[in-house]
Amino acid sequence: MANLQEGGSGEHIWSRRNLLSITGWLAILGALQAGGIAMVALLFPRVLFEPPTSFKAGQPTDFTVGEVSEKFMRSQRVWIVREETGFYALLGICTHLGCTPRWLGPENKFKCPCHGSGFRKDGTNFEGPAPRPLERIKIARADDGQVLIDKAVVFRKELSEWGKPGSYLKFSASGAA
Amino acid sequence: MPDPQKPTEPSALDKIFTSTVWRSIFRHGYADTPRNRVLQVSANVWLHLHPSKIRRHGIRYRHTWCAGGLTFLLYLVTVVTGVILMFYYRPTQEYAYFDIKYLDFDVPFGMLMRNMHRWAAHGMVIFIWLHMFRVFMTGSYKPPREFNWVIGVTLLVLTLLMSFTGYLLPWDQLAIWAVTVGTNMARATPLIGHQGPFGPELGVTPRYDMRALLLGGTIVGPPALMRFYVLHCIFIPIIVSILMILHFWRIRKDGGISGPL
């Protein structure tokens, strides 16, 4: 590209030819970069047509104390656990590689069929390759009193998020929320 | 033999070969000269995957196992059968699974084409490993062939990616869970995965990260099927084909198949 005869006089840093050449190449690189950015942006649509992340799970009194409810497992991949003092909801996605664990009632644990990860009833991992506890998701009361679950808001135990508001729904059978 | 002096009527074939239509398609006939015969051989890429001179061991089956050549043959099988499958398969949530059933049970030779595609793909992966093992054991990765080894490893990875993207297309439980597991690994990609090193620190979210790029969303759904289909049928095969050409060309340029140690 460089033209030594024109640029060799020392009066100018770049010859006219070199300047035009560099400008041209910069323009080409810029266009390629813009095209690359556009291509990446194109792969992230503004709107996703995916199922809604929140759902109503019925009245709190529908659940039995001490039970892991699998009522919404098939449709929503969510377990709702009723304790003496309230509720928490666990996401049925193994923290190892995303399979669906199963609730084994007699053994009082969640067990993943893919690679054998095991989780206790509160979601804490204790066996197999899963590196962290199951994720809890937002649980609250809707205006009509139903239990409202939002899978988009997760609470992770290893980040000390299980105590945060929304991770646990206080409720006692006497009716006081 | 007809008398050469006597002008003969042009035969029906001659009339065709001298017609305007024929001449517009084939400008001139093939001159069977020694030069053209040599050119036919020397300009033919298939006859020149090997150089014009080859050492004795290069064609000995036990030296190469023909593993690289068989990998290429199986690739051609997957390309041909894959294109045939594309006549019936629609990569959408509604149709994908049933088109596979249709191919298996209602299309003549559909099951054969599908199984050929599948077994050729399996065979391709197996023969790549054998090829790699042979190249390693004969020391054929050493200079001046080190760059061809790099191209070969790239081809191995791309072949595995073709297998992985093809795995989703039947859209059955096996496919969905395999791809769920596979793409969940992309969550942990450094910098561009929302659970990878420095990912959350850079503000990468599940909605905009490497996994969402692969899946076209946050779940293994219809957009993922379409993306994997395009990657499987267009994107990766084109790159693989280009790299294969480079791979074969480099064998010649690097001095042919390496000798026994």
Chai-1 contact restraints between the chains, C-beta under 6 A:
chainA,res_idxA,chainB,res_idxB,connection_type,confidence,min_distance_angstrom,max_distance_angstrom,comment,restraint_id
A,L43,B,L213,contact,1.0,0.0,6.0,A-B,restraint_1
A,F44,B,Y208,contact,1.0,0.0,6.0,A-B,restraint_2
A,L48,B,G217,contact,1.0,0.0,6.0,A-B,restraint_3
A,E50,B,G217,contact,1.0,0.0,6.0,A-B,restraint_4
A,E50,B,I219,contact,1.0,0.0,6.0,A-B,restraint_5
A,L97,B,V181,contact,1.0,0.0,6.0,A-B,restraint_6
A,L97,B,N184,contact,1.0,0.0,6.0,A-B,restraint_7
A,G98,B,T180,contact,1.0,0.0,6.0,A-B,restraint_8
A,G98,B,V181,contact,1.0,0.0,6.0,A-B,restraint_9
A,G98,B,N184,contact,1.0,0.0,6.0,A-B,restraint_10
